[in-house]
Amino acid sequence: MATLNTESAGLSIRHAGRVTQATLRGGDAELKKLRNALLLKEFVITAEGGDGLQLRRRAYLSQDDWPMRVSIRRTGRQLDISYCLYIPWGWIVALSVLSLLVLPFAGIPNAGLALGLSVLVAALAIYKQKFDCRPDARFWQQRPRQRWGEFFERLLREAIAHP
């Protein structure tokens, strides 16, 4: 678990394996900056309340971008932000259904082996459904995770910077 901590600036970022969590000091102005910056990056608000905000961004697979979720919760003068890339349940279900419906009738030699492999892939997708945005990400979705990690770190630093 990697941690970036800049207490003097009031920002703390923790990469917890599945979700990156950031904490910063701020109020309405900082929340509005974060909200507007995310909307400009094609995030869509899924839930908004007095103490929190939920956003998501659709996948752009041709641009090597996976879907993302962002959750912002405000407690007094503290903002708790959680963000991650994820594999949507719809993709996992579609893979499973297509494997069960297509493989037995596709005429593939060793269809049982292909079915076992697809079950293994679906199980792995369910197990590792969320991915944090650590700067030293490896293997699965390395570049998008690093790119979004840099974006959020820059965004959070700008949000707490005083004009």
Protein Blocks (a to p, Z undefined) as FASTA:
>chain_A
ZZdddfknopacddehjaccddddddfklmmmmmmmmmmnopacfbdcfkbccddddddf
knopacdddddddehjaccddddddddfklmmmmmmmmmmmmmmnopghklmmmmmmmmm
mmmmmmmmpccdbfkbghjhklmmmmmmmmmmmmmmmmmpcZZ
